[in-house]
Amino acid sequence: MTQYFTPQEVVEEALEEGTFLETICSYCQNRIRLDARAFEPVQ
């Protein structure tokens, strides 16, 4: 499984706006929302 790091600017924007980071799992191709502070999945 390949993991890509989110650019710092995108993380900072998400933190300022109180939003989540969105990405796609390279294994199952499902959309994933991540907490910008901990990079943990949010449901």
MIZANU-757163 format. One record per atom (N, C-alpha, C): residue number from 1; residue in one letter; chain; atom name; x, y, z. Coordinates in Angstrom, 1 decimal. Each point is the difference from the previous one (the first is absolute). Layout:
<rs>
@num: NUM | residuo: a | cadena: A | atomo: CA | X: X | Y: Y | Z: Z
...
</rs>
This chain:
<rs>
@num: 1 | residuo: m | cadena: A | atomo: N | X: 0.8 | Y: -1.2 | Z: 0.0
@num: 1 | residuo: m | cadena: A | atomo: CA | X: -0.8 | Y: 1.2 | Z: 0.0
@num: 1 | residuo: m | cadena: A | atomo: C | X: 0.9 | Y: 1.2 | Z: 0.0
@num: 2 | residuo: t | cadena: A | atomo: N | X: -0.3 | Y: 1.0 | Z: -0.8
@num: 2 | residuo: t | cadena: A | atomo: CA | X: 0.7 | Y: 1.2 | Z: -0.1
@num: 2 | residuo: t | cadena: A | atomo: C | X: -0.6 | Y: 1.1 | Z: 0.8
@num: 3 | residuo: q | cadena: A | atomo: N | X: 0.8 | Y: 0.8 | Z: 0.7
@num: 3 | residuo: q | cadena: A | atomo: CA | X: -0.5 | Y: 1.1 | Z: 0.8
@num: 3 | residuo: q | cadena: A | atomo: C | X: 0.6 | Y: 1.3 | Z: -0.5
@num: 4 | residuo: y | cadena: A | atomo: N | X: -0.8 | Y: 1.0 | Z: -0.1
@num: 4 | residuo: y | cadena: A | atomo: CA | X: 0.5 | Y: 1.3 | Z: -0.5
@num: 4 | residuo: y | cadena: A | atomo: C | X: -0.2 | Y: 1.0 | Z: 1.2
@num: 5 | residuo: f | cadena: A | atomo: N | X: 1.0 | Y: 0.8 | Z: 0.2
@num: 5 | residuo: f | cadena: A | atomo: CA | X: -0.1 | Y: 1.1 | Z: 1.0
@num: 5 | residuo: f | cadena: A | atomo: C | X: -0.7 | Y: 1.2 | Z: -0.6
@num: 6 | residuo: t | cadena: A | atomo: N | X: -0.9 | Y: 0.6 | Z: 0.8
@num: 6 | residuo: t | cadena: A | atomo: CA | X: -0.7 | Y: 1.1 | Z: -0.4
@num: 6 | residuo: t | cadena: A | atomo: C | X: 0.9 | Y: 1.3 | Z: 0.1
@num: 7 | residuo: p | cadena: A | atomo: N | X: 0.0 | Y: 0.9 | Z: -1.0
@num: 7 | residuo: p | cadena: A | atomo: CA | X: 0.8 | Y: 1.2 | Z: 0.1
@num: 7 | residuo: p | cadena: A | atomo: C | X: -0.3 | Y: 0.8 | Z: 1.3
@num: 8 | residuo: q | cadena: A | atomo: N | X: 1.0 | Y: 0.5 | Z: 0.6
@num: 8 | residuo: q | cadena: A | atomo: CA | X: -0.2 | Y: 0.8 | Z: 1.2
@num: 8 | residuo: q | cadena: A | atomo: C | X: -1.0 | Y: 1.1 | Z: -0.1
@num: 9 | residuo: e | cadena: A | atomo: N | X: -0.1 | Y: 0.7 | Z: -1.2
@num: 9 | residuo: e | cadena: A | atomo: CA | X: -0.9 | Y: 1.0 | Z: -0.2
@num: 9 | residuo: e | cadena: A | atomo: C | X: -1.5 | Y: -0.5 | Z: 0.2
@num: 10 | residuo: v | cadena: A | atomo: N | X: -0.3 | Y: -1.1 | Z: -0.6
@num: 10 | residuo: v | cadena: A | atomo: CA | X: -1.3 | Y: -0.6 | Z: 0.1
@num: 10 | residuo: v | cadena: A | atomo: C | X: -0.4 | Y: -0.4 | Z: 1.4
@num: 11 | residuo: v | cadena: A | atomo: N | X: 1.0 | Y: -0.5 | Z: 0.7
@num: 11 | residuo: v | cadena: A | atomo: CA | X: -0.3 | Y: -0.3 | Z: 1.5
@num: 11 | residuo: v | cadena: A | atomo: C | X: -0.2 | Y: 1.2 | Z: 0.8
@num: 12 | residuo: e | cadena: A | atomo: N | X: 0.7 | Y: 1.1 | Z: -0.3
@num: 12 | residuo: e | cadena: A | atomo: CA | X: -0.2 | Y: 1.2 | Z: 0.8
@num: 12 | residuo: e | cadena: A | atomo: C | X: -1.3 | Y: 0.6 | Z: -0.4
@num: 13 | residuo: e | cadena: A | atomo: N | X: -0.5 | Y: 0.0 | Z: -1.2
@num: 13 | residuo: e | cadena: A | atomo: CA | X: -1.3 | Y: 0.5 | Z: -0.4
@num: 13 | residuo: e | cadena: A | atomo: C | X: -1.1 | Y: -0.8 | Z: 0.7
@num: 14 | residuo: a | cadena: A | atomo: N | X: 0.1 | Y: -1.3 | Z: 0.1
@num: 14 | residuo: a | cadena: A | atomo: CA | X: -1.0 | Y: -0.8 | Z: 0.6
@num: 14 | residuo: a | cadena: A | atomo: C | X: 0.0 | Y: 0.3 | Z: 1.5
@num: 15 | residuo: l | cadena: A | atomo: N | X: 1.1 | Y: 0.2 | Z: 0.6
@num: 15 | residuo: l | cadena: A | atomo: CA | X: 0.0 | Y: 0.3 | Z: 1.5
@num: 15 | residuo: l | cadena: A | atomo: C | X: -0.6 | Y: 1.4 | Z: 0.2
@num: 16 | residuo: e | cadena: A | atomo: N | X: 0.3 | Y: 1.0 | Z: -0.8
@num: 16 | residuo: e | cadena: A | atomo: CA | X: -0.6 | Y: 1.3 | Z: 0.2
@num: 16 | residuo: e | cadena: A | atomo: C | X: -1.5 | Y: 0.0 | Z: -0.3
@num: 17 | residuo: e | cadena: A | atomo: N | X: -0.4 | Y: -0.7 | Z: -0.9
@num: 17 | residuo: e | cadena: A | atomo: CA | X: -1.5 | Y: 0.0 | Z: -0.4
@num: 17 | residuo: e | cadena: A | atomo: C | X: -0.8 | Y: -1.0 | Z: 0.8
@num: 18 | residuo: g | cadena: A | atomo: N | X: 0.7 | Y: -0.9 | Z: 0.8
@num: 18 | residuo: g | cadena: A | atomo: CA | X: -0.7 | Y: -1.0 | Z: 0.8
@num: 18 | residuo: g | cadena: A | atomo: C | X: -0.6 | Y: -1.1 | Z: -0.9
@num: 19 | residuo: t | cadena: A | atomo: N | X: 0.6 | Y: -0.3 | Z: -1.2
@num: 19 | residuo: t | cadena: A | atomo: CA | X: -0.5 | Y: -1.0 | Z: -0.9
@num: 19 | residuo: t | cadena: A | atomo: C | X: 0.9 | Y: -1.2 | Z: 0.1
@num: 20 | residuo: f | cadena: A | atomo: N | X: -0.4 | Y: -1.0 | Z: -0.8
@num: 20 | residuo: f | cadena: A | atomo: CA | X: 0.8 | Y: -1.3 | Z: 0.0
@num: 20 | residuo: f | cadena: A | atomo: C | X: 0.8 | Y: 0.0 | Z: -1.3
@num: 21 | residuo: l | cadena: A | atomo: N | X: 1.0 | Y: -0.9 | Z: 0.0
@num: 21 | residuo: l | cadena: A | atomo: CA | X: 0.8 | Y: -0.3 | Z: -1.2
@num: 21 | residuo: l | cadena: A | atomo: C | X: -0.7 | Y: -1.1 | Z: -0.7
@num: 22 | residuo: e | cadena: A | atomo: N | X: -0.1 | Y: 0.0 | Z: -1.3
@num: 22 | residuo: e | cadena: A | atomo: CA | X: -0.6 | Y: -1.0 | Z: -0.8
@num: 22 | residuo: e | cadena: A | atomo: C | X: 1.0 | Y: -0.7 | Z: -0.9
@num: 23 | residuo: t | cadena: A | atomo: N | X: 0.0 | Y: -1.3 | Z: -0.1
@num: 23 | residuo: t | cadena: A | atomo: CA | X: 0.9 | Y: -0.7 | Z: -0.9
@num: 23 | residuo: t | cadena: A | atomo: C | X: -0.7 | Y: -1.3 | Z: -0.4
@num: 24 | residuo: i | cadena: A | atomo: N | X: 0.6 | Y: -0.8 | Z: -0.8
@num: 24 | residuo: i | cadena: A | atomo: CA | X: -0.5 | Y: -1.2 | Z: -0.5
@num: 24 | residuo: i | cadena: A | atomo: C | X: 1.0 | Y: -1.1 | Z: 0.3
@num: 25 | residuo: c | cadena: A | atomo: N | X: -0.5 | Y: -1.1 | Z: 0.6
@num: 25 | residuo: c | cadena: A | atomo: CA | X: 0.8 | Y: -1.2 | Z: 0.4
@num: 25 | residuo: c | cadena: A | atomo: C | X: 0.5 | Y: -0.6 | Z: -1.3
@num: 26 | residuo: s | cadena: A | atomo: N | X: 1.3 | Y: -0.2 | Z: -0.1
@num: 26 | residuo: s | cadena: A | atomo: CA | X: 0.6 | Y: -0.6 | Z: -1.2
@num: 26 | residuo: s | cadena: A | atomo: C | X: -0.3 | Y: -1.5 | Z: -0.1
@num: 27 | residuo: y | cadena: A | atomo: N | X: -0.4 | Y: -0.6 | Z: 1.1
@num: 27 | residuo: y | cadena: A | atomo: CA | X: -0.3 | Y: -1.4 | Z: 0.0
@num: 27 | residuo: y | cadena: A | atomo: C | X: -1.4 | Y: -0.3 | Z: -0.4
@num: 28 | residuo: c | cadena: A | atomo: N | X: -1.0 | Y: 0.7 | Z: 0.7
@num: 28 | residuo: c | cadena: A | atomo: CA | X: -1.4 | Y: -0.4 | Z: -0.3
@num: 28 | residuo: c | cadena: A | atomo: C | X: -0.7 | Y: 1.1 | Z: -0.9
@num: 29 | residuo: q | cadena: A | atomo: N | X: 0.7 | Y: 1.1 | Z: -0.2
@num: 29 | residuo: q | cadena: A | atomo: CA | X: -0.5 | Y: 1.1 | Z: -0.8
@num: 29 | residuo: q | cadena: A | atomo: C | X: -1.2 | Y: 0.7 | Z: 0.6
@num: 30 | residuo: n | cadena: A | atomo: N | X: -0.2 | Y: -0.1 | Z: 1.3
@num: 30 | residuo: n | cadena: A | atomo: CA | X: -1.1 | Y: 0.7 | Z: 0.7
@num: 30 | residuo: n | cadena: A | atomo: C | X: 0.5 | Y: 1.4 | Z: 0.5
@num: 31 | residuo: r | cadena: A | atomo: N | X: -0.9 | Y: 0.9 | Z: 0.1
@num: 31 | residuo: r | cadena: A | atomo: CA | X: 0.3 | Y: 1.3 | Z: 0.5
@num: 31 | residuo: r | cadena: A | atomo: C | X: 0.2 | Y: -0.1 | Z: 1.5
@num: 32 | residuo: i | cadena: A | atomo: N | X: 1.0 | Y: 0.8 | Z: 0.5
@num: 32 | residuo: i | cadena: A | atomo: CA | X: 0.3 | Y: 0.0 | Z: 1.4
@num: 32 | residuo: i | cadena: A | atomo: C | X: 0.1 | Y: 1.4 | Z: 0.5
@num: 33 | residuo: r | cadena: A | atomo: N | X: -0.6 | Y: 0.3 | Z: 1.1
@num: 33 | residuo: r | cadena: A | atomo: CA | X: 0.1 | Y: 1.3 | Z: 0.7
@num: 33 | residuo: r | cadena: A | atomo: C | X: 0.9 | Y: -0.2 | Z: 1.2
@num: 34 | residuo: l | cadena: A | atomo: N | X: 1.0 | Y: 0.9 | Z: 0.1
@num: 34 | residuo: l | cadena: A | atomo: CA | X: 1.0 | Y: 0.0 | Z: 1.0
@num: 34 | residuo: l | cadena: A | atomo: C | X: -0.1 | Y: 1.2 | Z: 0.9
@num: 35 | residuo: d | cadena: A | atomo: N | X: 0.2 | Y: -0.2 | Z: 1.3
@num: 35 | residuo: d | cadena: A | atomo: CA | X: 0.1 | Y: 1.1 | Z: 0.9
@num: 35 | residuo: d | cadena: A | atomo: C | X: 1.4 | Y: 0.7 | Z: -0.3
@num: 36 | residuo: a | cadena: A | atomo: N | X: 0.0 | Y: 1.3 | Z: -0.2
@num: 36 | residuo: a | cadena: A | atomo: CA | X: 1.2 | Y: 0.7 | Z: -0.4
@num: 36 | residuo: a | cadena: A | atomo: C | X: 1.0 | Y: 0.0 | Z: 1.1
@num: 37 | residuo: r | cadena: A | atomo: N | X: -0.5 | Y: -0.1 | Z: 1.3
@num: 37 | residuo: r | cadena: A | atomo: CA | X: 1.0 | Y: 0.1 | Z: 1.1
@num: 37 | residuo: r | cadena: A | atomo: C | X: 0.7 | Y: -1.3 | Z: 0.3
@num: 38 | residuo: a | cadena: A | atomo: N | X: -0.7 | Y: -1.2 | Z: -0.3
@num: 38 | residuo: a | cadena: A | atomo: CA | X: 0.6 | Y: -1.3 | Z: 0.4
@num: 38 | residuo: a | cadena: A | atomo: C | X: 0.2 | Y: -0.9 | Z: -1.2
@num: 39 | residuo: f | cadena: A | atomo: N | X: -0.5 | Y: 0.4 | Z: -1.1
@num: 39 | residuo: f | cadena: A | atomo: CA | X: 0.0 | Y: -0.9 | Z: -1.2
@num: 39 | residuo: f | cadena: A | atomo: C | X: -0.7 | Y: -1.3 | Z: 0.2
@num: 40 | residuo: e | cadena: A | atomo: N | X: -1.0 | Y: 0.0 | Z: 0.8
@num: 40 | residuo: e | cadena: A | atomo: CA | X: -0.8 | Y: -1.2 | Z: 0.3
@num: 40 | residuo: e | cadena: A | atomo: C | X: -1.3 | Y: 0.1 | Z: -0.8
@num: 41 | residuo: p | cadena: A | atomo: N | X: -0.5 | Y: -1.1 | Z: -0.4
@num: 41 | residuo: p | cadena: A | atomo: CA | X: -1.3 | Y: -0.1 | Z: -0.8
@num: 41 | residuo: p | cadena: A | atomo: C | X: -1.2 | Y: 0.6 | Z: 0.9
@num: 42 | residuo: v | cadena: A | atomo: N | X: -0.8 | Y: 0.7 | Z: -0.6
@num: 42 | residuo: v | cadena: A | atomo: CA | X: -1.3 | Y: 0.5 | Z: 0.6
@num: 42 | residuo: v | cadena: A | atomo: C | X: -1.1 | Y: -0.6 | Z: -0.7
@num: 43 | residuo: q | cadena: A | atomo: N | X: -1.0 | Y: -0.4 | Z: 0.8
@num: 43 | residuo: q | cadena: A | atomo: CA | X: -1.2 | Y: -0.7 | Z: -0.6
@num: 43 | residuo: q | cadena: A | atomo: C | X: -1.2 | Y: 0.9 | Z: 0.0
</rs>
